[in-house]
Amino acid sequence: MRLTKKQIEKQFPPIINGTYKKDNPNKDIGYQKWEVVKIYEVEVRYEIVAKTKAEAEELLEKEEKINLEEVDAYGATCRETITGKHISDLSGDEPTTWEKVEECIPTEDEDDENDWTPFINYDEANWSTRSFEWLKNEDGTNIEKK
């Protein structure tokens, strides 16, 4: 059976303005990961994946437990996760520290059918630890690139 041009474009959308599938991106793109150190009588280190820092804080509030067991749970979706483990016993009233450590971003690709023209591929996601590649602020808004 031969495919029509519309069927081919639906199956393989064209690259538009240097992007691929920007209107229908991979669902992982935009999630951010924070390393959170919150000190109780014990220190617990969490790794939280969520769309915004506010969502990460909600997940932390919902799942944080003052005990020596490990935390391994999900948020509203299976992409929102929280894991934590006991680090060391401490005492005092130290503050909670937040550090964004990763963000899920679209990949950079090249179009082999058009002289290897570079484009941003929103269909494939990649976790990046390099802050200069991140696209989102902690509140989920876009970072303005200069």
C-alpha positions as CSV (number, residue, x, y, z in Angstrom):
1,M,0.0,0.0,0.0
2,R,1.4,3.4,-1.0
3,L,1.3,6.3,1.5
4,T,0.0,9.7,0.4
5,K,2.0,12.9,1.1
6,K,-0.3,13.8,4.0
7,Q,0.2,10.3,5.6
8,I,4.0,10.6,5.2
9,E,4.0,14.1,6.8
10,K,1.8,12.8,9.7
11,Q,4.1,9.9,10.3
12,F,7.3,12.0,9.8
13,P,6.5,15.6,10.5
14,P,8.8,18.1,8.7
15,I,11.5,20.2,10.4
16,I,10.0,23.7,10.8
17,N,12.1,26.8,11.8
18,G,15.0,24.5,12.9
19,T,12.8,22.4,15.2
20,Y,11.2,18.9,15.0
21,K,7.9,18.1,16.8
22,K,8.1,21.3,18.9
23,D,4.2,21.4,19.0
24,N,4.2,17.7,20.2
25,P,7.3,17.3,22.3
26,N,8.5,14.3,24.3
27,K,6.6,14.3,27.6
28,D,9.9,14.1,29.6
29,I,11.1,17.5,28.3
30,G,10.8,20.3,30.9
31,Y,11.2,18.1,34.0
32,Q,13.9,19.4,36.4
33,K,15.9,17.5,39.0
34,W,16.9,19.0,42.4
35,E,19.2,17.6,45.1
36,V,17.6,18.6,48.4
37,V,19.4,18.4,51.7
38,K,17.1,18.8,54.6
39,I,18.5,18.4,58.1
40,Y,16.5,16.9,61.0
41,E,18.2,14.9,63.7
42,V,19.4,12.9,60.7
43,E,20.4,14.2,57.2
44,V,18.4,12.9,54.3
45,R,19.4,13.6,50.7
46,Y,16.5,13.5,48.2
47,E,16.6,13.5,44.4
48,I,13.3,14.9,43.1
49,V,12.1,15.1,39.5
50,A,9.2,17.5,38.7
51,K,8.2,20.2,36.2
52,T,8.7,23.0,38.7
53,K,10.4,23.6,42.0
54,A,7.0,24.3,43.5
55,E,5.8,20.8,42.4
56,A,9.1,19.3,43.8
57,E,8.4,21.1,47.2
58,E,4.9,19.6,47.2
59,L,6.2,16.2,46.6
60,L,8.8,16.6,49.3
61,E,6.2,17.8,51.8
62,K,3.9,14.8,50.9
63,E,6.6,12.2,51.1
64,E,9.2,13.4,53.6
65,K,9.3,11.2,56.7
66,I,11.6,11.6,59.7
67,N,12.8,8.0,59.9
68,L,15.8,6.0,58.8
69,E,14.1,4.2,56.0
70,E,14.7,5.0,52.3
71,V,12.0,7.0,50.4
72,D,11.0,5.9,46.9
73,A,7.7,7.2,45.7
74,Y,5.8,8.9,42.8
75,G,4.0,12.2,42.4
76,A,0.9,12.9,40.2
77,T,2.5,11.0,37.3
78,C,5.1,8.3,37.0
79,R,7.6,10.9,35.7
80,E,7.4,12.8,39.0
81,T,9.6,10.8,41.4
82,I,11.3,11.2,44.8
83,T,14.0,9.0,46.3
84,G,15.9,9.5,49.5
85,K,18.3,7.8,51.8
86,H,19.7,8.2,55.3
87,I,23.1,10.0,55.2
88,S,24.3,10.7,58.7
89,D,23.1,11.7,62.2
90,L,23.3,15.4,63.0
91,S,21.8,17.8,65.5
92,G,21.0,21.5,65.2
93,D,18.7,23.8,63.3
94,E,20.4,23.9,60.0
95,P,18.4,25.2,56.9
96,T,17.2,23.2,54.0
97,T,19.3,23.6,50.8
98,W,18.1,23.2,47.3
99,E,20.3,22.7,44.2
100,K,19.0,22.1,40.7
101,V,21.2,19.3,39.4
102,E,19.6,18.3,36.1
103,E,17.0,19.2,33.5
104,C,15.4,17.1,30.7
105,I,15.9,19.0,27.4
106,P,15.3,18.3,23.7
107,T,18.3,16.9,21.7
108,E,20.3,18.6,19.0
109,D,20.2,16.7,15.8
110,E,21.1,17.0,12.1
111,D,18.9,16.4,9.1
112,D,20.8,14.0,6.8
113,E,18.3,14.6,4.0
114,N,19.0,18.4,3.8
115,D,22.8,18.7,3.9
116,W,23.1,17.9,7.6
117,T,21.2,21.0,8.6
118,P,21.1,21.2,12.5
119,F,17.7,21.3,14.3
120,I,16.3,20.9,17.8
121,N,14.6,17.5,18.1
122,Y,11.7,17.7,20.6
123,D,10.8,14.0,20.0
124,E,13.9,12.8,21.8
125,A,14.8,14.0,25.3
126,N,18.1,14.0,27.2
127,W,19.0,14.8,30.9
128,S,21.6,17.5,31.2
129,T,23.7,18.5,34.2
130,R,25.1,21.5,32.4
131,S,23.2,24.6,33.6
132,F,24.0,26.6,30.4
133,E,21.9,24.1,28.4
134,W,18.9,24.3,30.7
135,L,15.7,25.9,29.2
136,K,13.6,26.3,32.4
137,N,13.8,28.4,35.5
138,E,13.0,26.8,38.8
139,D,9.4,28.0,38.6
140,G,9.0,26.3,35.2
141,T,9.2,29.5,33.1
142,N,11.5,29.7,30.1
143,I,15.0,31.0,30.5
144,E,15.6,33.9,28.3
145,K,18.7,33.3,26.2
146,K,20.9,36.2,25.2
